[in-house]
Amino acid sequence: MEALEKYYREYLLGYASDANWEIYDVDMQMTKDHVERILEIGYIEDSEIDFVKSLLPDIESQRIRTELEEYLDSIAVS
């Protein structure tokens, strides 16, 4: 869950604060809102696992991507 929060802080919040509305992306805003809801709940529900997995290719940081993959693997085993 910590990796998802890092992704949120490092990528989604920075993007959302971008004042250049020409490059503003509604999909990115919707992703940010979706991740916020997950973080507010405090865990990834089974119905959200595929959504979070879909984020993995867009995460540039290998460290964050690996941490999130490991977290997803750990909850899949539970």
VENJOVEN-V627027 format. One record per residue. N is the residue number from 1. RES is the residue in one letter. PHI is phi as a letter, one per 30 degrees, with the letter a starting at -180 (none if undefined). PSI is psi in whole degrees, 0 to 359 (999 if undefined). BURIAL is + if it has 24 or more other ideal C-beta (glycine too) atoms within 12 Angstrom, else -. Layout:
<<N:RES:PHI:PSI:BURIAL> <N:RES:PHI:PSI:BURIAL>>
//
This chain:
<<1:M:none:327:+> <2:E:d:323:-> <3:A:d:322:+> <4:L:d:321:+> <5:E:d:321:+> <6:K:d:316:+> <7:Y:e:316:+> <8:Y:e:310:+> <9:R:d:315:-> <10:E:d:331:-> <11:Y:c:305:+> <12:L:d:319:+> <13:L:d:320:-> <14:G:d:320:-> <15:Y:d:317:+> <16:A:d:333:-> <17:S:d:0:-> <18:D:d:123:-> <19:A:d:354:-> <20:N:d:94:-> <21:W:d:347:-> <22:E:d:324:-> <23:I:c:9:-> <24:Y:d:136:-> <25:D:c:118:-> <26:V:d:322:-> <27:D:d:320:-> <28:M:d:320:-> <29:Q:d:318:-> <30:M:d:323:-> <31:T:d:315:+> <32:K:e:313:+> <33:D:d:320:-> <34:H:d:315:+> <35:V:d:321:+> <36:E:e:316:-> <37:R:d:318:-> <38:I:d:315:+> <39:L:d:325:+> <40:E:d:321:-> <41:I:d:320:-> <42:G:j:1:-> <43:Y:a:165:-> <44:I:c:117:+> <45:E:d:157:-> <46:D:e:323:-> <47:S:d:347:-> <48:E:c:351:-> <49:I:e:315:+> <50:D:d:322:-> <51:F:d:312:-> <52:V:d:320:+> <53:K:d:327:-> <54:S:d:342:-> <55:L:d:334:+> <56:L:e:313:+> <57:P:d:337:-> <58:D:d:351:-> <59:I:d:113:+> <60:E:d:326:-> <61:S:d:117:-> <62:Q:e:321:-> <63:R:d:311:-> <64:I:d:319:+> <65:R:d:315:+> <66:T:d:316:-> <67:E:d:319:-> <68:L:d:320:+> <69:E:d:317:+> <70:E:d:320:-> <71:Y:d:315:+> <72:L:d:320:+> <73:D:d:321:-> <74:S:d:325:-> <75:I:d:337:-> <76:A:d:329:-> <77:V:d:328:-> <78:S:d:999:->>
//
